[in-house]
Amino acid sequence: MRKIKAMMTKVMLGAMTVTTLLATSAGASAATTQVSTPAPAVAETSISLKRQAQPKIQPTTIKLHKHVTSSQISSQVQTAVDASALNLDQQHHDSQLK
């Protein structure tokens, strides 16, 4: 029974490989067929963006005085990131009001 199963598995894998190769070669030959379709006209566009102030990066050190778990460190880092994002959001809001 195992031999038959192994043989059927090999036959199925071989059939799938042949099918994939035939589909690939058919797709490649279809892709290389030349069709004379005129190219669409190219429109030129330009985009101008307002320059915004680059935020200053202020590294924060976390001092560990006792044994801390990684979830506590993660919570401290997340709090620092949230505070920084809130500060940048407030600066952006203030600059929009000017």
N, CA, C and O atoms as a GROMACS GRO file, in nm:
protein
  392
    1MET      N    1   0.082  -0.119   0.000
    1MET     CA    2   0.000   0.000   0.000
    1MET      C    3   0.087   0.126   0.000
    1MET      O    4   0.057   0.223  -0.068
    2ARG      N    5   0.194   0.121   0.078
    2ARG     CA    6   0.284   0.236   0.084
    2ARG      C    7   0.350   0.261  -0.050
    2ARG      O    8   0.369   0.376  -0.091
    3LYS      N    9   0.386   0.154  -0.118
    3LYS     CA   10   0.452   0.169  -0.248
    3LYS      C   11   0.357   0.232  -0.349
    3LYS      O   12   0.397   0.318  -0.428
    4ILE      N   13   0.231   0.190  -0.344
    4ILE     CA   14   0.133   0.247  -0.436
    4ILE      C   15   0.112   0.396  -0.405
    4ILE      O   16   0.103   0.479  -0.495
    5LYS      N   17   0.103   0.426  -0.276
    5LYS     CA   18   0.084   0.565  -0.235
    5LYS      C   19   0.204   0.650  -0.278
    5LYS      O   20   0.186   0.760  -0.330
    6ALA      N   21   0.325   0.599  -0.257
    6ALA     CA   22   0.446   0.672  -0.296
    6ALA      C   23   0.451   0.691  -0.448
    6ALA      O   24   0.488   0.798  -0.497
    7MET      N   25   0.412   0.586  -0.521
    7MET     CA   26   0.412   0.595  -0.666
    7MET      C   27   0.309   0.697  -0.714
    7MET      O   28   0.338   0.774  -0.806
    8MET      N   29   0.191   0.698  -0.655
    8MET     CA   30   0.087   0.793  -0.693
    8MET      C   31   0.131   0.936  -0.660
    8MET      O   32   0.102   1.029  -0.735
    9THR      N   33   0.198   0.952  -0.548
    9THR     CA   34   0.249   1.085  -0.511
    9THR      C   35   0.349   1.134  -0.614
    9THR      O   36   0.343   1.249  -0.656
   10LYS      N   37   0.439   1.047  -0.656
   10LYS     CA   38   0.538   1.084  -0.758
   10LYS      C   39   0.471   1.118  -0.891
   10LYS      O   40   0.511   1.212  -0.959
   11VAL      N   41   0.368   1.039  -0.927
   11VAL     CA   42   0.297   1.065  -1.052
   11VAL      C   43   0.227   1.201  -1.045
   11VAL      O   44   0.231   1.278  -1.140
   12MET      N   45   0.163   1.229  -0.934
   12MET     CA   46   0.092   1.357  -0.918
   12MET      C   47   0.191   1.474  -0.921
   12MET      O   48   0.164   1.575  -0.986
   13LEU      N   49   0.303   1.461  -0.851
   13LEU     CA   50   0.404   1.568  -0.852
   13LEU      C   51   0.459   1.587  -0.992
   13LEU      O   52   0.481   1.700  -1.035
   14GLY      N   53   0.482   1.478  -1.064
   14GLY     CA   54   0.531   1.488  -1.201
   14GLY      C   55   0.430   1.556  -1.291
   14GLY      O   56   0.467   1.639  -1.374
   15ALA      N   57   0.303   1.521  -1.276
   15ALA     CA   58   0.198   1.583  -1.357
   15ALA      C   59   0.187   1.732  -1.326
   15ALA      O   60   0.169   1.813  -1.416
   16MET      N   61   0.198   1.767  -1.200
   16MET     CA   62   0.192   1.909  -1.162
   16MET      C   63   0.312   1.985  -1.218
   16MET      O   64   0.297   2.099  -1.262
   17THR      N   65   0.428   1.923  -1.218
   17THR     CA   66   0.548   1.986  -1.273
   17THR      C   67   0.533   2.009  -1.422
   17THR      O   68   0.564   2.117  -1.472
   18VAL      N   69   0.485   1.907  -1.493
   18VAL     CA   70   0.466   1.920  -1.638
   18VAL      C   71   0.362   2.027  -1.668
   18VAL      O   72   0.382   2.109  -1.758
   19THR      N   73   0.253   2.030  -1.594
   19THR     CA   74   0.150   2.131  -1.613
   19THR      C   75   0.205   2.271  -1.590
   19THR      O   76   0.176   2.363  -1.667
   20THR      N   77   0.285   2.287  -1.485
   20THR     CA   78   0.345   2.417  -1.456
   20THR      C   79   0.438   2.460  -1.567
   20THR      O   80   0.437   2.577  -1.608
   21LEU      N   81   0.520   2.366  -1.616
   21LEU     CA   82   0.613   2.401  -1.724
   21LEU      C   83   0.538   2.439  -1.852
   21LEU      O   84   0.576   2.535  -1.919
   22LEU      N   85   0.433   2.365  -1.885
   22LEU     CA   86   0.355   2.398  -2.004
   22LEU      C   87   0.287   2.534  -1.989
   22LEU      O   88   0.284   2.613  -2.083
   23ALA      N   89   0.231   2.560  -1.871
   23ALA     CA   90   0.164   2.689  -1.849
   23ALA      C   91   0.264   2.803  -1.854
   23ALA      O   92   0.232   2.911  -1.906
   24THR      N   93   0.383   2.780  -1.802
   24THR     CA   94   0.486   2.884  -1.804
   24THR      C   95   0.531   2.913  -1.946
   24THR      O   96   0.545   3.029  -1.985
   25SER      N   97   0.554   2.809  -2.023
   25SER     CA   98   0.600   2.832  -2.160
   25SER      C   99   0.490   2.894  -2.244
   25SER      O  100   0.518   2.977  -2.331
   26ALA      N  101   0.363   2.856  -2.219
   26ALA     CA  102   0.252   2.917  -2.293
   26ALA      C  103   0.238   3.064  -2.256
   26ALA      O  104   0.215   3.148  -2.343
   27GLY      N  105   0.253   3.094  -2.130
   27GLY     CA  106   0.246   3.234  -2.088
   27GLY      C  107   0.361   3.316  -2.142
   27GLY      O  108   0.343   3.432  -2.180
   28ALA      N  109   0.480   3.256  -2.147
   28ALA     CA  110   0.596   3.328  -2.200
   28ALA      C  111   0.580   3.353  -2.348
   28ALA      O  112   0.615   3.461  -2.397
   29SER      N  113   0.528   3.255  -2.421
   29SER     CA  114   0.512   3.277  -2.565
   29SER      C  115   0.400   3.378  -2.592
   29SER      O  116   0.408   3.455  -2.687
   30ALA      N  117   0.298   3.378  -2.509
   30ALA     CA  118   0.191   3.477  -2.525
   30ALA      C  119   0.241   3.616  -2.490
   30ALA      O  120   0.196   3.715  -2.548
   31ALA      N  121   0.332   3.624  -2.395
   31ALA     CA  122   0.384   3.753  -2.354
   31ALA      C  123   0.477   3.813  -2.459
   31ALA      O  124   0.492   3.935  -2.467
   32THR      N  125   0.540   3.728  -2.539
   32THR     CA  126   0.634   3.780  -2.638
   32THR      C  127   0.570   3.804  -2.774
   32THR      O  128   0.637   3.850  -2.866
   33THR      N  129   0.442   3.774  -2.786
   33THR     CA  130   0.374   3.799  -2.913
   33THR      C  131   0.363   3.950  -2.934
   33THR      O  132   0.322   4.022  -2.843
   34GLN      N  133   0.398   3.997  -3.052
   34GLN     CA  134   0.398   4.140  -3.079
   34GLN      C  135   0.259   4.184  -3.123
   34GLN      O  136   0.199   4.128  -3.215
   35VAL      N  137   0.210   4.286  -3.056
   35VAL     CA  138   0.082   4.345  -3.092
   35VAL      C  139   0.109   4.492  -3.117
   35VAL      O  140   0.170   4.560  -3.034
   36SER      N  141   0.064   4.542  -3.232
   36SER     CA  142   0.093   4.682  -3.266
   36SER      C  143  -0.017   4.772  -3.212
   36SER      O  144  -0.111   4.808  -3.283
   37THR      N  145  -0.004   4.807  -3.085
   37THR     CA  146  -0.097   4.898  -3.021
   37THR      C  147  -0.022   5.028  -2.994
   37THR      O  148   0.085   5.024  -2.934
   38PRO      N  149  -0.075   5.142  -3.038
   38PRO     CA  150  -0.003   5.267  -3.013
   38PRO      C  151   0.004   5.298  -2.864
   38PRO      O  152  -0.090   5.272  -2.789
   39ALA      N  153   0.116   5.352  -2.823
   39ALA     CA  154   0.134   5.386  -2.682
   39ALA      C  155   0.052   5.510  -2.650
   39ALA      O  156   0.039   5.599  -2.734
   40PRO      N  157  -0.004   5.516  -2.530
   40PRO     CA  158  -0.082   5.634  -2.494
   40PRO      C  159   0.009   5.756  -2.478
   40PRO      O  160   0.128   5.742  -2.447
   41ALA      N  161  -0.046   5.873  -2.499
   41ALA     CA  162   0.032   5.996  -2.486
   41ALA      C  163   0.073   6.015  -2.341
   41ALA      O  164  -0.003   5.984  -2.249
   42VAL      N  165   0.192   6.065  -2.323
   42VAL     CA  166   0.245   6.085  -2.188
   42VAL      C  167   0.212   6.228  -2.144
   42VAL      O  168   0.243   6.324  -2.213
   43ALA      N  169   0.151   6.239  -2.028
   43ALA     CA  170   0.120   6.371  -1.973
   43ALA      C  171   0.223   6.402  -1.865
   43ALA      O  172   0.253   6.318  -1.780
   44GLU      N  173   0.275   6.522  -1.868
   44GLU     CA  174   0.374   6.561  -1.767
   44GLU      C  175   0.302   6.628  -1.652
   44GLU      O  176   0.216   6.714  -1.670
   45THR      N  177   0.340   6.588  -1.534
   45THR     CA  178   0.284   6.648  -1.414
   45THR      C  179   0.396   6.686  -1.320
   45THR      O  180   0.504   6.627  -1.324
   46SER      N  181   0.371   6.782  -1.238
   46SER     CA  182   0.470   6.818  -1.138
   46SER      C  183   0.398   6.837  -1.005
   46SER      O  184   0.285   6.884  -1.000
   47ILE      N  185   0.465   6.799  -0.901
   47ILE     CA  186   0.410   6.808  -0.766
   47ILE      C  187   0.503   6.893  -0.683
   47ILE      O  188   0.624   6.870  -0.681
   48SER      N  189   0.449   6.990  -0.614
   48SER     CA  190   0.532   7.070  -0.524
   48SER      C  191   0.479   7.053  -0.382
   48SER      O  192   0.359   7.070  -0.357
   49LEU      N  193   0.568   7.021  -0.293
   49LEU     CA  194   0.533   6.997  -0.153
   49LEU      C  195   0.589   7.109  -0.067
   49LEU      O  196   0.698   7.161  -0.092
   50LYS      N  197   0.513   7.145   0.036
   50LYS     CA  198   0.563   7.246   0.130
   50LYS      C  199   0.671   7.181   0.216
   50LYS      O  200   0.660   7.066   0.259
   51ARG      N  201   0.773   7.258   0.240
   51ARG     CA  202   0.878   7.206   0.327
   51ARG      C  203   0.832   7.215   0.471
   51ARG      O  204   0.782   7.318   0.516
   52GLN      N  205   0.850   7.107   0.542
   52GLN     CA  206   0.811   7.104   0.683
   52GLN      C  207   0.935   7.090   0.767
   52GLN      O  208   1.035   7.031   0.724
   53ALA      N  209   0.928   7.142   0.885
   53ALA     CA  210   1.042   7.133   0.976
   53ALA      C  211   1.067   6.987   1.012
   53ALA      O  212   0.974   6.912   1.042
   54GLN      N  213   1.193   6.949   1.008
   54GLN     CA  214   1.229   6.813   1.045
   54GLN      C  215   1.234   6.802   1.197
   54GLN      O  216   1.300   6.883   1.262
   55PRO      N  217   1.166   6.705   1.253
   55PRO     CA  218   1.168   6.692   1.400
   55PRO      C  219   1.306   6.650   1.447
   55PRO      O  220   1.377   6.574   1.382
   56LYS      N  221   1.342   6.702   1.562
   56LYS     CA  222   1.471   6.666   1.621
   56LYS      C  223   1.455   6.534   1.696
   56LYS      O  224   1.356   6.512   1.765
   57ILE      N  225   1.553   6.450   1.682
   57ILE     CA  226   1.550   6.321   1.751
   57ILE      C  227   1.617   6.339   1.886
   57ILE      O  228   1.733   6.379   1.895
   58GLN      N  229   1.543   6.308   1.991
   58GLN     CA  230   1.597   6.320   2.126
   58GLN      C  231   1.596   6.182   2.190
   58GLN      O  232   1.492   6.134   2.235
   59PRO      N  233   1.713   6.119   2.195
   59PRO     CA  234   1.717   5.985   2.256
   59PRO      C  235   1.685   5.992   2.405
   59PRO      O  236   1.728   6.084   2.475
   60THR      N  237   1.612   5.895   2.452
   60THR     CA  238   1.574   5.889   2.592
   60THR      C  239   1.639   5.766   2.653
   60THR      O  240   1.633   5.657   2.597
   61THR      N  241   1.700   5.785   2.767
   61THR     CA  242   1.761   5.671   2.836
   61THR      C  243   1.665   5.623   2.944
   61THR      O  244   1.600   5.702   3.012
   62ILE      N  245   1.659   5.494   2.957
   62ILE     CA  246   1.576   5.433   3.060
   62ILE      C  247   1.670   5.368   3.160
   62ILE      O  248   1.744   5.275   3.127
   63LYS      N  249   1.668   5.418   3.283
   63LYS     CA  250   1.756   5.365   3.387
   63LYS      C  251   1.684   5.255   3.463
   63LYS      O  252   1.571   5.273   3.510
   64LEU      N  253   1.750   5.141   3.473
   64LEU     CA  254   1.692   5.027   3.542
   64LEU      C  255   1.760   5.011   3.677
   64LEU      O  256   1.878   4.975   3.685
   65HIS      N  257   1.685   5.038   3.783
   65HIS     CA  258   1.742   5.027   3.918
   65HIS      C  259   1.717   4.890   3.980
   65HIS      O  260   1.782   4.853   4.077
   66LYS      N  261   1.622   4.817   3.925
   66LYS     CA  262   1.592   4.685   3.977
   66LYS      C  263   1.556   4.594   3.860
   66LYS      O  264   1.549   4.639   3.746
   67HIS      N  265   1.532   4.469   3.888
   67HIS     CA  266   1.497   4.374   3.783
   67HIS      C  267   1.362   4.411   3.722
   67HIS      O  268   1.263   4.429   3.793
   68VAL      N  269   1.361   4.422   3.591
   68VAL     CA  270   1.238   4.460   3.522
   68VAL      C  271   1.207   4.358   3.414
   68VAL      O  272   1.297   4.298   3.355
   69THR      N  273   1.079   4.337   3.389
   69THR     CA  274   1.039   4.243   3.283
   69THR      C  275   1.036   4.316   3.150
   69THR      O  276   1.033   4.439   3.143
   70SER      N  277   1.038   4.238   3.044
   70SER     CA  278   1.036   4.298   2.911
   70SER      C  279   0.905   4.369   2.885
   70SER      O  280   0.902   4.467   2.810
   71SER      N  281   0.795   4.324   2.946
   71SER     CA  282   0.667   4.393   2.927
   71SER      C  283   0.668   4.529   2.995
   71SER      O  284   0.606   4.623   2.945
   72GLN      N  285   0.738   4.542   3.107
   72GLN     CA  286   0.750   4.673   3.172
   72GLN      C  287   0.834   4.768   3.087
   72GLN      O  288   0.802   4.886   3.074
   73ILE      N  289   0.941   4.716   3.029
   73ILE     CA  290   1.025   4.798   2.940
   73ILE      C  291   0.944   4.840   2.818
   73ILE      O  292   0.949   4.955   2.777
   74SER      N  293   0.870   4.746   2.762
   74SER     CA  294   0.786   4.775   2.646
   74SER      C  295   0.685   4.884   2.679
   74SER      O  296   0.660   4.973   2.598
   75SER      N  297   0.626   4.876   2.798
   75SER     CA  298   0.528   4.977   2.840
   75SER      C  299   0.593   5.115   2.851
   75SER      O  300   0.534   5.214   2.810
   76GLN      N  301   0.715   5.121   2.907
   76GLN     CA  302   0.786   5.249   2.919
   76GLN      C  303   0.819   5.306   2.783
   76GLN      O  304   0.804   5.425   2.759
   77VAL      N  305   0.865   5.219   2.692
   77VAL     CA  306   0.899   5.265   2.558
   77VAL      C  307   0.774   5.314   2.486
   77VAL      O  308   0.778   5.418   2.419
   78GLN      N  309   0.664   5.240   2.498
   78GLN     CA  310   0.540   5.280   2.434
   78GLN      C  311   0.490   5.413   2.488
   78GLN      O  312   0.440   5.496   2.412
   79THR      N  313   0.504   5.434   2.619
   79THR     CA  314   0.464   5.561   2.679
   79THR      C  315   0.548   5.675   2.623
   79THR      O  316   0.496   5.782   2.593
   80ALA      N  317   0.680   5.652   2.609
   80ALA     CA  318   0.768   5.756   2.554
   80ALA      C  319   0.734   5.786   2.409
   80ALA      O  320   0.735   5.901   2.367
   81VAL      N  321   0.704   5.682   2.332
   81VAL     CA  322   0.667   5.700   2.190
   81VAL      C  323   0.536   5.776   2.179
   81VAL      O  324   0.523   5.866   2.096
   82ASP      N  325   0.438   5.740   2.262
   82ASP     CA  326   0.309   5.809   2.261
   82ASP      C  327   0.325   5.957   2.296
   82ASP      O  328   0.263   6.043   2.233
   83ALA      N  329   0.407   5.986   2.397
   83ALA     CA  330   0.429   6.125   2.436
   83ALA      C  331   0.497   6.202   2.324
   83ALA      O  332   0.462   6.317   2.298
   84SER      N  333   0.593   6.141   2.259
   84SER     CA  334   0.662   6.206   2.149
   84SER      C  335   0.566   6.232   2.033
   84SER      O  336   0.569   6.340   1.974
   85ALA      N  337   0.483   6.135   2.000
   85ALA     CA  338   0.386   6.153   1.892
   85ALA      C  339   0.286   6.262   1.926
   85ALA      O  340   0.249   6.341   1.840
   86LEU      N  341   0.242   6.266   2.052
   86LEU     CA  342   0.149   6.370   2.094
   86LEU      C  343   0.213   6.508   2.084
   86LEU      O  344   0.149   6.604   2.042
   87ASN      N  345   0.341   6.517   2.121
   87ASN     CA  346   0.414   6.643   2.112
   87ASN      C  347   0.426   6.688   1.966
   87ASN      O  348   0.405   6.805   1.936
   88LEU      N  349   0.461   6.595   1.876
   88LEU     CA  350   0.473   6.630   1.734
   88LEU      C  351   0.338   6.669   1.676
   88LEU      O  352   0.329   6.761   1.595
   89ASP      N  353   0.232   6.600   1.718
   89ASP     CA  354   0.099   6.633   1.671
   89ASP      C  355   0.058   6.772   1.716
   89ASP      O  356  -0.002   6.848   1.640
   90GLN      N  357   0.091   6.806   1.841
   90GLN     CA  358   0.058   6.939   1.893
   90GLN      C  359   0.137   7.046   1.819
   90GLN      O  360   0.083   7.152   1.788
   91GLN      N  361   0.266   7.019   1.790
   91GLN     CA  362   0.347   7.116   1.714
   91GLN      C  363   0.289   7.135   1.575
   91GLN      O  364   0.284   7.247   1.524
   92HIS      N  365   0.246   7.026   1.512
   92HIS     CA  366   0.187   7.036   1.378
   92HIS      C  367   0.057   7.116   1.383
   92HIS      O  368   0.032   7.200   1.297
   93HIS      N  369  -0.024   7.091   1.484
   93HIS     CA  370  -0.151   7.162   1.498
   93HIS      C  371  -0.125   7.311   1.519
   93HIS      O  372  -0.192   7.396   1.460
   94ASP      N  373  -0.027   7.343   1.603
   94ASP     CA  374   0.008   7.483   1.629
   94ASP      C  375   0.057   7.552   1.502
   94ASP      O  376   0.024   7.668   1.478
   95SER      N  377   0.136   7.481   1.421
   95SER     CA  378   0.188   7.542   1.300
   95SER      C  379   0.076   7.564   1.198
   95SER      O  380   0.083   7.657   1.118
   96GLN      N  381  -0.027   7.479   1.201
   96GLN     CA  382  -0.140   7.496   1.110
   96GLN      C  383  -0.225   7.617   1.148
   96GLN      O  384  -0.287   7.679   1.062
   97LEU      N  385  -0.226   7.650   1.277
   97LEU     CA  386  -0.305   7.764   1.323
   97LEU      C  387  -0.240   7.898   1.291
   97LEU      O  388  -0.307   8.001   1.290
   98LYS      N  389  -0.111   7.896   1.266
   98LYS     CA  390  -0.041   8.022   1.239
   98LYS      C  391  -0.073   8.076   1.102
   98LYS      O  392  -0.022   8.182   1.064
   0.00000   0.00000   0.00000
